[in-house]
Amino acid sequence: MLPLYDKTKIKSGIPWGIIFLVLINSFFFFVSPDVNFFGFSLENIWNGMLFTLITSLFLHGNFLHLLVNMWFLWVFGLNIEMRLGTFRFLLFYILCGIAGSVLFALSADVVVIGASASIAGLLGGYLVLFPKNKIKALFPPIYLPSVVYIFIWFLFQIFSVSQMNVSTAYLAHIGGFIAGIILIKKI
């Protein structure tokens, strides 16, 4: 279920944080740095490569991975950035991404890349801040309260974790989502 947009905009303004994130994610996708070096893994951390906690959040495995993450960023990030302000929004985004990546890395010995944990954190934060906002879905083409949309998304993540598909870090999604719920009022 792909979200098209949020019917309610809380405030107008230029979402500089979102623009920055879309640009930096796109830049790193097209530059294609070494995923094993810049991706997050426990092995990289044990080797002192702490920077991978952040660099991994800007790497994507393919164009669809990048596109879907940036779309969800735009749909769910706008109201959050307008509420938090750009700096707090970016800090929230990065902390959720780190939390989700760490949770996944503890469960699988693979390199983690992608903004998905950060995006999941946005959904968690959105659930707390805007539970009654209406999300227009592409299919079915209806408006859903964000609490319903996000609940369906979360159930899909839970079901997908049970399938043990390591190519998608569903546990990172869950970790980022939980971090988003916890951090949104604290940041």
Phi and psi in degrees as a GROMACS rama.xvg file:
@    title "Ramachandran Plot"
@    xaxis  label "Phi"
@    yaxis  label "Psi"
@TYPE xy
-94.5514  127.155  LEU-2
-77.8522  140.024  PRO-3
-93.0496  -47.6249  LEU-4
-168.956  167.363  TYR-5
-97.5303  128.169  ASP-6
-66.239  -26.9026  LYS-7
-107.807  123.256  THR-8
-105.921  123.788  LYS-9
-77.3071  -28.1364  ILE-10
-163.312  146.543  LYS-11
-93.2667  156.116  SER-12
162.034  172.062  GLY-13
-91.3912  121.725  ILE-14
-81.0316  75.9492  PRO-15
-59.5635  -36.5885  TRP-16
-63.6073  -45.1723  GLY-17
-64.7865  -44.0878  ILE-18
-59.0663  -45.2674  ILE-19
-59.2082  -46.7165  PHE-20
-64.8568  -41.3092  LEU-21
-62.5279  -44.1678  VAL-22
-65.4653  -45.4016  LEU-23
-70.2867  -38.4023  ILE-24
-63.97  -42.8647  ASN-25
-65.7772  -42.7431  SER-26
-57.5212  -50.5714  PHE-27
-68.0113  -28.0703  PHE-28
-64.9728  -45.2258  PHE-29
-78.1893  -25.9329  PHE-30
-76.1743  -30.4515  VAL-31
55.0115  65.0286  SER-32
-69.3628  166.102  PRO-33
-64.3447  112.192  ASP-34
-63.4552  -37.8608  VAL-35
-67.204  -28.0871  ASN-36
-85.6323  -43.0169  PHE-37
-96.5071  -12.9489  PHE-38
-76.1752  160.271  GLY-39
-91.3159  132.429  PHE-40
-153.564  158.133  SER-41
-62.255  -35.6206  LEU-42
-60.4814  -43.7987  GLU-43
-62.5593  -38.6157  ASN-44
-65.9876  -44.706  ILE-45
-61.9329  -26.8423  TRP-46
-88.2815  11.9727  ASN-47
82.5081  11.2396  GLY-48
-92.2395  62.392  MET-49
-62.7325  -25.546  LEU-50
-59.3327  -21.6123  PHE-51
-68.5543  -18.2621  THR-52
-58.6725  -31.1461  LEU-53
-102.803  -44.057  ILE-54
-60.9063  -32.8664  THR-55
-62.46  -25.7613  SER-56
-71.2016  -12.2445  LEU-57
-111.031  8.4951  PHE-58
-107.148  144.928  LEU-59
-136.922  145.191  HIS-60
-74.1444  -30.8241  GLY-61
-157.559  173.648  ASN-62
-64.7524  -37.023  PHE-63
-64.148  -40.9858  LEU-64
-56.9534  -47.8865  HIS-65
-63.1932  -48.4728  LEU-66
-61.4923  -47.0273  LEU-67
-65.2122  -43.2628  VAL-68
-62.267  -43.1384  ASN-69
-69.666  -31.4565  MET-70
-66.9849  -47.8997  TRP-71
-62.5213  -37.3473  PHE-72
-57.2065  -46.6788  LEU-73
-65.7084  -46.883  TRP-74
-66.5428  -48.4599  VAL-75
-94.4606  -15.9776  PHE-76
-83.0917  -29.0947  GLY-77
-55.0056  -56.7717  LEU-78
-66.0294  -34.508  ASN-79
-66.979  -44.3118  ILE-80
-64.2564  -40.3149  GLU-81
-63.2161  -34.2022  MET-82
-76.0277  -44.7873  ARG-83
-85.997  -28.6569  LEU-84
92.1866  160.221  GLY-85
-63.8469  -48.5015  THR-86
-62.6642  -49.9993  PHE-87
-64.6129  -34.7117  ARG-88
-61.6271  -48.2422  PHE-89
-64.0582  -40.2558  LEU-90
-62.5843  -44.9238  LEU-91
-58.9496  -46.7518  PHE-92
-57.0865  -48.3727  TYR-93
-68.3799  -43.5501  ILE-94
-62.6866  -40.4048  LEU-95
-64.3498  -41.1705  CYS-96
-62.7334  -43.4577  GLY-97
-63.1389  -46.0652  ILE-98
-58.5778  -46.3744  ALA-99
-65.9436  -41.4221  GLY-100
-64.2798  -41.8115  SER-101
-63.6016  -44.7854  VAL-102
-58.7732  -45.1649  LEU-103
-65.3024  -43.6638  PHE-104
-62.0615  -30.0004  ALA-105
-70.4031  -18.7311  LEU-106
-103.599  -15.9042  SER-107
-146.407  139.602  ALA-108
-93.0248  64.9865  ASP-109
-136.216  165.614  VAL-110
-81.0061  131.868  VAL-111
-103.354  130.543  VAL-112
-135.528  159.975  ILE-113
113.106  158.981  GLY-114
-90.9105  4.63346  ALA-115
-58.8102  -39.0137  SER-116
-66.6713  -38.5608  ALA-117
-64.6492  -42.8571  SER-118
-64.1297  -41.8055  ILE-119
-61.6804  -36.5387  ALA-120
-61.1948  -37.4766  GLY-121
-62.2163  -40.4128  LEU-122
-64.2883  -40.2513  LEU-123
-62.4659  -45.4739  GLY-124
-64.4441  -38.5064  GLY-125
-63.0578  -41.255  TYR-126
-58.0147  -41.1521  LEU-127
-72.8336  -45.5827  VAL-128
-82.2509  -34.7193  LEU-129
-133.962  54.7279  PHE-130
-65.8467  -22.8201  PRO-131
-98.6341  -7.10542  LYS-132
-59.9751  149.385  ASN-133
-96.8068  127.78  LYS-134
-105.587  125.371  ILE-135
-84.283  120.877  LYS-136
-94.8756  149.387  ALA-137
-72.2518  -46.7992  LEU-138
-142.258  119.425  PHE-139
-70.8568  149.7  PRO-140
-76.5077  72.9525  PRO-141
-135.446  164.213  ILE-142
-89.2252  134.403  TYR-143
-124.72  141.62  LEU-144
-58.5073  142.112  PRO-145
-58.6707  -32.2508  SER-146
-61.4737  -37.9148  VAL-147
-72.2109  -47.2286  VAL-148
-57.2645  -48.583  TYR-149
-68.9862  -34.9239  ILE-150
-61.5809  -44.8082  PHE-151
-62.6526  -43.4624  ILE-152
-59.236  -45.4568  TRP-153
-64.827  -41.3341  PHE-154
-59.4252  -39.1902  LEU-155
-62.3136  -39.4001  PHE-156
-64.9218  -44.461  GLN-157
-61.5953  -46.665  ILE-158
-61.8645  -41.9548  PHE-159
-67.8612  -35.4864  SER-160
-61.1789  -39.2058  VAL-161
-66.3478  -17.3643  SER-162
-84.7856  -9.96783  GLN-163
56.8665  43.3823  MET-164
-86.1808  100.229  ASN-165
-74.22  -17.4997  VAL-166
-68.3524  -20.9279  SER-167
-121.004  128.403  THR-168
-84.8344  67.6026  ALA-169
-60.8448  -32.6021  TYR-170
-66.735  -30.5472  LEU-171
-66.6906  -37.8383  ALA-172
-60.4105  -47.067  HIS-173
-63.5096  -43.8245  ILE-174
-62.827  -42.8587  GLY-175
-64.3391  -40.5399  GLY-176
-61.0717  -48.1653  PHE-177
-64.1322  -41.2559  ILE-178
-60.2028  -40.5267  ALA-179
-61.3528  -42.2584  GLY-180
-63.0447  -42.3733  ILE-181
-73.3406  -42.7286  ILE-182
-84.3844  -23.8552  LEU-183
-57.8205  -35.2335  ILE-184
-90.2647  -8.90713  LYS-185
-100.132  -10.109  LYS-186
